[in-house]
Amino acid sequence: MSLIAATKASYKNNPLIWILGSGIIARLLAVFFSGGYIASDDHFLVVHYAWRWLRDDTIWMFDPNRGGHSLLYPGVHMLLFKVLHAIGVVNTEVQMTINRFLHAIWSIPIIWLGYRFVERATTERRFAELTGWLLALLWIVPAFSVYQLGEMVSAVPLFIAILKAERNRETDSTKEWLIAGLWLGFAVSLRYQIGFAAVGMFIALLIRGRWRGALLLTVGALLGTIPLGILDWVMLGTPYANPIQYFTYNSSGEMYKYVNRPWYNYILLILGVFIPPFSFLLFGGMFKAYKKLPVLFGGTLAFLIVHSIIPNKQERFIATILPTLVVVGVTGIAIWLKAERFRLSERFLRISLIIFWCLNLPVMVGTVVNYNRRAEIKSLAALQADVQLQ
C-alpha cells in the first residue's frame, strides 16, 4: 500500500485523531514562534498585574482606571510565575513560552467536544469533520489560543456549559443542569460579558418550556461565581467588588472612550473571519438550526446582539462565541442541505469550502509564526539577560 493510500485509510478510520493532531501542531507552532502580545489587555491587565502581584505590589487593585476586571485570571498567572520562580525558571521568555504552552493545552478540548457534539446532532460524520477542522485550524484560532486573552480562555468553559445544557434539554438531569451552570459561572467569573450569553440560554430554555432547567442552570451559575466573590472579599474587602466596579465604570460613560464602531461591525467581522462565500453559509446555517439547537442559538445570538449594541467594539471581544457559532452554523448547514424549500446546493457548499481552505490555511500559517511586538520584547529580554549576568 502506498503512503498516500495508507494516509487516506488512516484518516477514514480515525478522522478525529488527525484533526486533533493538526490542531495541536498548529498551536505548538504558535507556542514557539508567535511570541509577544496582541493588545494591551492581554499583557498589562494579565501578565503585568500578575508580575506586580507576585512582588506584593497590589496597589493596582485599587486603581479606579483598572475598570474592575476579574482577579481570577491574573491570579492564576501569579501562581504560575510563583511556581516557576520557585523551581529556578526566571527568564521571562521561557516563562511566557511555558505560559503559551499551557494555554494551548487549555484550548484543545473544544475541538474534541465540537466534533462529538455535531456528530450526534447531524448523524453525519462529514459535518463533524468540518466542525473539527474549523475549530482546529480556523486562521485566527491557533495563535489567539496561546495568548493571555480572556476572550479565548473563557470560551472553553462557556463552550462546555452551553453544549451540556443543549444535550441535557431532553434528559433534564438535575446533576447535568448544575454542572453546566457551574461551568457557566466559571466562564462569567473569567469574563463578565459571558453573562449576556447566559441570558440568551436562559430565555431559550424558558421559550422551550424548560423552567426547571433554566432555574437549575441559574443556581449552578451562581454557585460557579463563588470563587470570584471570595477572592474579591479576601483581596478587596467586599464580595464581588470587581464586577460591581466593572459595571459602575462602564455605566458612567467610560465605554465611549474606547473603540466605537457601528452596530453591524461584528457581523462584517464574522463574515470576514470565516471568508465569503462560506461565511454567509455558516451565518445562515446558524438561523437554520434555531429549532434543533435553541440553547446554542440563543446564547450565541444574545452575545452577538448585545455586543453589537455596545459602542465599544474591539475585534477580540467576539472571539468568545466563535466555537459556538461553528457548531450551530455547521449543524444548520446540514439541515439546510435537506430543506424542502430553498435547499442549499451541495456543489455551492463544496466550492465555498475550497475557496475557504485555499485562503484560510496560508493566513493561518502566517499568524502562528508572527511574533507580535518583537522589537520591544527582544529589547527588554536582552536587558533582563544583562542584569542577570551582573
One Martini backbone bead per residue (centre of mass of N, CA, C, O) as a GRO file, in nm:
protein
  390
    1MET     BB    1   0.096   0.037   0.023
    2SER     BB    2   0.075   0.352  -0.008
    3LEU     BB    3   0.107   0.642   0.157
    4ILE     BB    4  -0.157   0.771   0.060
    5ALA     BB    5  -0.343   0.530   0.116
    6ALA     BB    6  -0.272   0.506   0.418
    7THR     BB    7  -0.368   0.788   0.496
    8LYS     BB    8  -0.661   0.763   0.405
    9ALA     BB    9  -0.727   0.520   0.588
   10SER     BB   10  -0.658   0.655   0.856
   11TYR     BB   11  -0.861   0.886   0.831
   12LYS     BB   12  -1.118   0.715   0.796
   13ASN     BB   13  -1.085   0.575   1.085
   14ASN     BB   14  -0.935   0.864   1.230
   15PRO     BB   15  -1.020   1.182   1.208
   16LEU     BB   16  -0.985   1.302   1.497
   17ILE     BB   17  -0.681   1.255   1.523
   18TRP     BB   18  -0.600   1.440   1.286
   19ILE     BB   19  -0.733   1.696   1.390
   20LEU     BB   20  -0.593   1.714   1.662
   21GLY     BB   21  -0.304   1.708   1.554
   22SER     BB   22  -0.326   1.969   1.387
   23GLY     BB   23  -0.406   2.157   1.623
   24ILE     BB   24  -0.152   2.106   1.792
   25ILE     BB   25   0.063   2.193   1.589
   26ALA     BB   26  -0.037   2.484   1.549
   27ARG     BB   27  -0.003   2.561   1.854
   28LEU     BB   28   0.300   2.495   1.879
   29LEU     BB   29   0.395   2.705   1.681
   30ALA     BB   30   0.281   2.942   1.848
   31VAL     BB   31   0.441   2.894   2.106
   32PHE     BB   32   0.740   2.934   1.957
   33PHE     BB   33   0.665   3.189   1.735
   34SER     BB   34   0.415   3.352   1.891
   35GLY     BB   35   0.490   3.611   2.039
   36GLY     BB   36   0.400   3.828   2.269
   37TYR     BB   37   0.132   4.068   2.200
   38ILE     BB   38  -0.174   4.209   2.101
   39ALA     BB   39  -0.278   4.360   2.359
   40SER     BB   40  -0.287   4.534   2.648
   41ASP     BB   41  -0.461   4.335   2.812
   42ASP     BB   42  -0.282   4.064   2.782
   43HIS     BB   43  -0.062   4.216   2.956
   44PHE     BB   44  -0.151   4.458   3.166
   45LEU     BB   45  -0.411   4.273   3.286
   46VAL     BB   46  -0.218   4.013   3.349
   47VAL     BB   47   0.098   3.988   3.358
   48HIS     BB   48   0.168   4.252   3.506
   49TYR     BB   49  -0.011   4.202   3.753
   50ALA     BB   50   0.114   3.932   3.833
   51TRP     BB   51   0.401   4.044   3.878
   52ARG     BB   52   0.320   4.248   4.101
   53TRP     BB   53   0.184   4.047   4.290
   54LEU     BB   54   0.439   3.871   4.340
   55ARG     BB   55   0.569   4.156   4.474
   56ASP     BB   56   0.343   4.292   4.661
   57ASP     BB   57   0.205   4.482   4.431
   58THR     BB   58  -0.143   4.599   4.494
   59ILE     BB   59  -0.233   4.893   4.409
   60TRP     BB   60  -0.383   4.828   4.135
   61MET     BB   61  -0.658   4.727   4.261
   62PHE     BB   62  -0.734   5.053   4.335
   63ASP     BB   63  -0.762   5.139   4.046
   64PRO     BB   64  -1.015   5.299   3.875
   65ASN     BB   65  -0.893   5.239   3.573
   66ARG     BB   66  -0.919   4.919   3.572
   67GLY     BB   67  -1.247   4.839   3.576
   68GLY     BB   68  -1.290   4.550   3.732
   69HIS     BB   69  -1.128   4.313   3.674
   70SER     BB   70  -1.059   4.002   3.707
   71LEU     BB   71  -0.852   3.808   3.938
   72LEU     BB   72  -0.831   3.513   3.843
   73TYR     BB   73  -0.640   3.522   3.597
   74PRO     BB   74  -0.398   3.672   3.725
   75GLY     BB   75  -0.376   3.471   3.963
   76VAL     BB   76  -0.284   3.227   3.798
   77HIS     BB   77  -0.025   3.364   3.696
   78MET     BB   78   0.103   3.416   3.967
   79LEU     BB   79   0.130   3.115   4.043
   80LEU     BB   80   0.302   3.032   3.805
   81PHE     BB   81   0.542   3.225   3.861
   82LYS     BB   82   0.598   3.116   4.143
   83VAL     BB   83   0.675   2.830   4.056
   84LEU     BB   84   0.901   2.905   3.855
   85HIS     BB   85   1.078   3.050   4.063
   86ALA     BB   86   1.108   2.804   4.259
   87ILE     BB   87   1.259   2.628   4.007
   88GLY     BB   88   1.441   2.861   3.839
   89VAL     BB   89   1.239   3.013   3.635
   90VAL     BB   90   1.328   3.356   3.522
   91ASN     BB   91   1.288   3.371   3.231
   92THR     BB   92   1.058   3.533   3.049
   93GLU     BB   93   1.048   3.372   2.781
   94VAL     BB   94   1.014   3.097   2.913
   95GLN     BB   95   0.760   3.157   3.074
   96MET     BB   96   0.584   3.232   2.817
   97THR     BB   97   0.608   2.960   2.678
   98ILE     BB   98   0.468   2.800   2.899
   99ASN     BB   99   0.210   2.966   2.894
  100ARG     BB  100   0.132   2.900   2.600
  101PHE     BB  101   0.119   2.594   2.637
  102LEU     BB  102  -0.117   2.594   2.843
  103HIS     BB  103  -0.318   2.733   2.654
  104ALA     BB  104  -0.318   2.517   2.436
  105ILE     BB  105  -0.432   2.289   2.610
  106TRP     BB  106  -0.699   2.436   2.691
  107SER     BB  107  -0.813   2.446   2.377
  108ILE     BB  108  -0.849   2.145   2.273
  109PRO     BB  109  -1.136   2.033   2.373
  110ILE     BB  110  -1.312   2.184   2.164
  111ILE     BB  111  -1.266   1.994   1.928
  112TRP     BB  112  -1.383   1.733   2.046
  113LEU     BB  113  -1.662   1.838   2.135
  114GLY     BB  114  -1.760   1.946   1.860
  115TYR     BB  115  -1.745   1.686   1.704
  116ARG     BB  116  -1.933   1.506   1.882
  117PHE     BB  117  -2.183   1.685   1.873
  118VAL     BB  118  -2.228   1.691   1.559
  119GLU     BB  119  -2.239   1.388   1.518
  120ARG     BB  120  -2.511   1.365   1.678
  121ALA     BB  121  -2.686   1.598   1.546
  122THR     BB  122  -2.643   1.481   1.226
  123THR     BB  123  -2.529   1.179   1.166
  124GLU     BB  124  -2.266   1.312   1.016
  125ARG     BB  125  -1.927   1.308   0.974
  126ARG     BB  126  -1.865   1.551   0.783
  127PHE     BB  127  -1.963   1.769   0.992
  128ALA     BB  128  -1.770   1.696   1.216
  129GLU     BB  129  -1.514   1.747   1.053
  130LEU     BB  130  -1.564   2.043   0.988
  131THR     BB  131  -1.574   2.136   1.278
  132GLY     BB  132  -1.293   2.040   1.363
  133TRP     BB  133  -1.128   2.203   1.153
  134LEU     BB  134  -1.226   2.483   1.240
  135LEU     BB  135  -1.132   2.458   1.545
  136ALA     BB  136  -0.827   2.399   1.461
  137LEU     BB  137  -0.774   2.605   1.167
  138LEU     BB  138  -0.868   2.867   1.208
  139TRP     BB  139  -0.670   3.133   1.154
  140ILE     BB  140  -0.724   3.273   1.450
  141VAL     BB  141  -0.696   3.040   1.673
  142PRO     BB  142  -0.408   2.929   1.740
  143ALA     BB  143  -0.281   3.201   1.827
  144PHE     BB  144  -0.503   3.305   2.025
  145SER     BB  145  -0.484   3.048   2.223
  146VAL     BB  146  -0.181   3.145   2.349
  147TYR     BB  147  -0.293   3.384   2.471
  148GLN     BB  148  -0.397   3.631   2.726
  149LEU     BB  149  -0.712   3.584   2.645
  150GLY     BB  150  -1.015   3.601   2.791
  151GLU     BB  151  -1.191   3.533   2.542
  152MET     BB  152  -1.060   3.245   2.497
  153VAL     BB  153  -1.058   3.116   2.778
  154SER     BB  154  -1.376   3.148   2.833
  155ALA     BB  155  -1.476   2.969   2.590
  156VAL     BB  156  -1.449   2.691   2.717
  157PRO     BB  157  -1.664   2.693   2.951
  158LEU     BB  158  -1.893   2.787   2.768
  159PHE     BB  159  -1.894   2.546   2.575
  160ILE     BB  160  -1.951   2.331   2.786
  161ALA     BB  161  -2.214   2.452   2.899
  162ILE     BB  162  -2.384   2.471   2.630
  163LEU     BB  163  -2.367   2.170   2.551
  164LYS     BB  164  -2.486   2.052   2.809
  165ALA     BB  165  -2.757   2.203   2.797
  166GLU     BB  166  -2.845   2.095   2.520
  167ARG     BB  167  -2.836   1.787   2.592
  168ASN     BB  168  -3.027   1.826   2.863
  169ARG     BB  169  -3.307   1.904   2.744
  170GLU     BB  170  -3.416   1.599   2.738
  171THR     BB  171  -3.320   1.461   3.015
  172ASP     BB  172  -3.328   1.649   3.273
  173SER     BB  173  -3.073   1.671   3.459
  174THR     BB  174  -2.978   1.797   3.752
  175LYS     BB  175  -2.673   1.754   3.742
  176GLU     BB  176  -2.625   1.877   3.453
  177TRP     BB  177  -2.732   2.157   3.510
  178LEU     BB  178  -2.527   2.226   3.736
  179ILE     BB  179  -2.269   2.179   3.575
  180ALA     BB  180  -2.329   2.385   3.357
  181GLY     BB  181  -2.349   2.622   3.557
  182LEU     BB  182  -2.062   2.611   3.669
  183TRP     BB  183  -1.923   2.669   3.400
  184LEU     BB  184  -2.068   2.937   3.354
  185GLY     BB  185  -1.967   3.080   3.612
  186PHE     BB  186  -1.667   3.057   3.541
  187ALA     BB  187  -1.681   3.220   3.280
  188VAL     BB  188  -1.788   3.482   3.412
  189SER     BB  189  -1.542   3.516   3.606
  190LEU     BB  190  -1.346   3.574   3.364
  191ARG     BB  191  -1.603   3.698   3.183
  192TYR     BB  192  -1.876   3.891   3.218
  193GLN     BB  193  -2.005   3.895   2.920
  194ILE     BB  194  -2.122   3.600   2.935
  195GLY     BB  195  -2.395   3.682   3.058
  196PHE     BB  196  -2.537   3.723   2.784
  197ALA     BB  197  -2.544   3.424   2.703
  198ALA     BB  198  -2.697   3.329   2.955
  199VAL     BB  199  -2.958   3.479   2.888
  200GLY     BB  200  -3.011   3.333   2.620
  201MET     BB  201  -3.034   3.050   2.743
  202PHE     BB  202  -3.268   3.112   2.938
  203ILE     BB  203  -3.477   3.198   2.725
  204ALA     BB  204  -3.472   2.936   2.558
  205LEU     BB  205  -3.578   2.755   2.789
  206LEU     BB  206  -3.845   2.902   2.834
  207ILE     BB  207  -3.961   2.872   2.546
  208ARG     BB  208  -3.932   2.540   2.584
  209GLY     BB  209  -4.032   2.484   2.895
  210ARG     BB  210  -3.751   2.493   3.086
  211TRP     BB  211  -3.774   2.593   3.394
  212ARG     BB  212  -3.599   2.401   3.559
  213GLY     BB  213  -3.341   2.433   3.393
  214ALA     BB  214  -3.310   2.740   3.428
  215LEU     BB  215  -3.287   2.734   3.736
  216LEU     BB  216  -3.046   2.535   3.768
  217LEU     BB  217  -2.849   2.693   3.593
  218THR     BB  218  -2.850   2.946   3.774
  219VAL     BB  219  -2.754   2.814   4.031
  220GLY     BB  220  -2.487   2.707   3.917
  221ALA     BB  221  -2.375   2.985   3.830
  222LEU     BB  222  -2.368   3.113   4.111
  223LEU     BB  223  -2.176   2.901   4.230
  224GLY     BB  224  -1.942   2.955   4.014
  225THR     BB  225  -1.885   3.261   4.146
  226ILE     BB  226  -1.769   3.227   4.435
  227PRO     BB  227  -1.459   3.252   4.398
  228LEU     BB  228  -1.475   3.547   4.313
  229GLY     BB  229  -1.603   3.656   4.574
  230ILE     BB  230  -1.381   3.561   4.769
  231LEU     BB  231  -1.139   3.703   4.641
  232ASP     BB  232  -1.249   3.992   4.672
  233TRP     BB  233  -1.280   3.978   4.979
  234VAL     BB  234  -0.981   3.926   5.049
  235MET     BB  235  -0.849   4.167   4.867
  236LEU     BB  236  -1.101   4.410   4.900
  237GLY     BB  237  -1.349   4.347   5.126
  238THR     BB  238  -1.556   4.263   4.880
  239PRO     BB  239  -1.791   4.103   4.737
  240TYR     BB  240  -1.780   4.152   4.408
  241ALA     BB  241  -1.616   4.419   4.348
  242ASN     BB  242  -1.538   4.404   4.045
  243PRO     BB  243  -1.812   4.382   3.900
  244ILE     BB  244  -1.920   4.642   4.020
  245GLN     BB  245  -1.698   4.827   3.904
  246TYR     BB  246  -1.735   4.757   3.607
  247PHE     BB  247  -2.034   4.861   3.575
  248THR     BB  248  -1.980   5.144   3.684
  249TYR     BB  249  -1.760   5.229   3.482
  250ASN     BB  250  -1.940   5.186   3.216
  251SER     BB  251  -2.202   5.352   3.305
  252SER     BB  252  -2.032   5.637   3.313
  253GLY     BB  253  -1.902   5.637   2.994
  254GLU     BB  254  -1.626   5.484   2.932
  255MET     BB  255  -1.699   5.319   2.669
  256TYR     BB  256  -1.670   5.587   2.478
  257LYS     BB  257  -1.334   5.593   2.492
  258TYR     BB  258  -1.319   5.385   2.282
  259VAL     BB  259  -1.397   5.165   2.034
  260ASN     BB  260  -1.621   5.304   1.801
  261ARG     BB  261  -1.885   5.127   1.632
  262PRO     BB  262  -2.099   4.994   1.442
  263TRP     BB  263  -2.343   4.751   1.480
  264TYR     BB  264  -2.226   4.574   1.215
  265ASN     BB  265  -1.926   4.497   1.272
  266TYR     BB  266  -1.943   4.190   1.367
  267ILE     BB  267  -2.070   4.077   1.116
  268LEU     BB  268  -1.839   4.151   0.923
  269LEU     BB  269  -1.622   4.002   1.081
  270ILE     BB  270  -1.736   3.716   1.057
  271LEU     BB  271  -1.748   3.712   0.746
  272GLY     BB  272  -1.434   3.743   0.726
  273VAL     BB  273  -1.318   3.510   0.899
  274PHE     BB  274  -1.490   3.280   0.718
  275ILE     BB  275  -1.502   3.348   0.434
  276PRO     BB  276  -1.615   3.409   0.148
  277PRO     BB  277  -1.911   3.231   0.112
  278PHE     BB  278  -1.909   3.057   0.374
  279SER     BB  279  -1.994   3.266   0.591
  280PHE     BB  280  -2.292   3.283   0.492
  281LEU     BB  281  -2.359   2.987   0.548
  282LEU     BB  282  -2.298   2.987   0.852
  283PHE     BB  283  -2.492   3.216   0.928
  284GLY     BB  284  -2.743   3.079   0.809
  285GLY     BB  285  -2.722   2.813   0.973
  286MET     BB  286  -2.783   2.931   1.248
  287PHE     BB  287  -3.093   2.989   1.171
  288LYS     BB  288  -3.160   2.687   1.094
  289ALA     BB  289  -3.091   2.580   1.414
  290TYR     BB  290  -3.299   2.700   1.629
  291LYS     BB  291  -3.472   2.440   1.684
  292LYS     BB  292  -3.248   2.221   1.746
  293LEU     BB  293  -3.049   2.468   1.892
  294PRO     BB  294  -3.157   2.689   2.114
  295VAL     BB  295  -2.922   2.739   2.316
  296LEU     BB  296  -2.700   2.802   2.117
  297PHE     BB  297  -2.850   3.022   1.967
  298GLY     BB  298  -2.923   3.209   2.206
  299GLY     BB  299  -2.635   3.261   2.317
  300THR     BB  300  -2.506   3.367   2.055
  301LEU     BB  301  -2.709   3.593   1.982
  302ALA     BB  302  -2.699   3.758   2.243
  303PHE     BB  303  -2.400   3.825   2.234
  304LEU     BB  304  -2.411   3.970   1.957
  305ILE     BB  305  -2.625   4.186   2.013
  306VAL     BB  306  -2.499   4.330   2.259
  307HIS     BB  307  -2.223   4.392   2.120
  308SER     BB  308  -2.362   4.565   1.894
  309ILE     BB  309  -2.472   4.786   2.093
  310ILE     BB  310  -2.212   4.830   2.203
  311PRO     BB  311  -1.977   5.071   2.124
  312ASN     BB  312  -1.746   4.893   2.222
  313LYS     BB  313  -1.527   4.769   1.955
  314GLN     BB  314  -1.338   4.472   1.959
  315GLU     BB  315  -1.236   4.202   1.794
  316ARG     BB  316  -1.184   3.999   2.042
  317PHE     BB  317  -1.470   3.992   2.177
  318ILE     BB  318  -1.599   3.773   1.963
  319ALA     BB  319  -1.426   3.508   2.011
  320THR     BB  320  -1.601   3.352   2.223
  321ILE     BB  321  -1.832   3.253   1.986
  322LEU     BB  322  -1.696   3.085   1.761
  323PRO     BB  323  -1.749   2.788   1.850
  324THR     BB  324  -2.063   2.807   1.859
  325LEU     BB  325  -2.097   2.902   1.567
  326VAL     BB  326  -1.986   2.650   1.433
  327VAL     BB  327  -2.186   2.442   1.543
  328VAL     BB  328  -2.457   2.579   1.460
  329GLY     BB  329  -2.381   2.629   1.159
  330VAL     BB  330  -2.320   2.338   1.063
  331THR     BB  331  -2.589   2.219   1.147
  332GLY     BB  332  -2.752   2.408   0.961
  333ILE     BB  333  -2.631   2.310   0.695
  334ALA     BB  334  -2.740   2.022   0.718
  335ILE     BB  335  -3.038   2.117   0.709
  336TRP     BB  336  -3.029   2.285   0.442
  337LEU     BB  337  -2.960   2.038   0.248
  338LYS     BB  338  -3.276   1.916   0.336
  339ALA     BB  339  -3.457   2.115   0.235
  340GLU     BB  340  -3.757   2.179   0.070
  341ARG     BB  341  -3.678   2.486   0.071
  342PHE     BB  342  -3.411   2.641  -0.033
  343ARG     BB  343  -3.183   2.458  -0.103
  344LEU     BB  344  -2.870   2.368  -0.057
  345SER     BB  345  -2.590   2.341  -0.243
  346GLU     BB  346  -2.343   2.117  -0.270
  347ARG     BB  347  -2.164   2.265  -0.475
  348PHE     BB  348  -2.148   2.538  -0.329
  349LEU     BB  349  -2.021   2.429  -0.072
  350ARG     BB  350  -1.766   2.310  -0.200
  351ILE     BB  351  -1.658   2.575  -0.321
  352SER     BB  352  -1.650   2.736  -0.056
  353LEU     BB  353  -1.441   2.545   0.084
  354ILE     BB  354  -1.211   2.578  -0.114
  355ILE     BB  355  -1.177   2.881  -0.074
  356PHE     BB  356  -1.134   2.877   0.228
  357TRP     BB  357  -0.877   2.689   0.246
  358CYS     BB  358  -0.694   2.848   0.045
  359LEU     BB  359  -0.698   3.106   0.245
  360ASN     BB  360  -0.669   3.007   0.541
  361LEU     BB  361  -0.395   2.848   0.564
  362PRO     BB  362  -0.187   3.073   0.498
  363VAL     BB  363  -0.281   3.265   0.725
  364MET     BB  364  -0.236   3.072   0.960
  365VAL     BB  365   0.067   3.040   0.924
  366GLY     BB  366   0.129   3.342   0.966
  367THR     BB  367   0.019   3.364   1.265
  368VAL     BB  368   0.205   3.132   1.407
  369VAL     BB  369   0.485   3.315   1.314
  370ASN     BB  370   0.398   3.576   1.462
  371TYR     BB  371   0.577   3.840   1.625
  372ASN     BB  372   0.463   4.041   1.859
  373ARG     BB  373   0.653   4.296   1.942
  374ARG     BB  374   0.958   4.213   1.908
  375ALA     BB  375   1.142   4.454   1.971
  376GLU     BB  376   1.052   4.510   2.269
  377ILE     BB  377   1.091   4.224   2.382
  378LYS     BB  378   1.395   4.177   2.303
  379SER     BB  379   1.507   4.423   2.449
  380LEU     BB  380   1.415   4.342   2.738
  381ALA     BB  381   1.553   4.062   2.738
  382ALA     BB  382   1.841   4.171   2.714
  383LEU     BB  383   1.837   4.334   2.976
  384GLN     BB  384   1.780   4.095   3.162
  385ALA     BB  385   2.036   3.935   3.094
  386ASP     BB  386   2.237   4.151   3.196
  387VAL     BB  387   2.141   4.156   3.491
  388GLN     BB  388   2.187   3.850   3.552
  389LEU     BB  389   2.500   3.859   3.497
  390GLN     BB  390   2.550   4.079   3.732
   0.00000   0.00000   0.00000
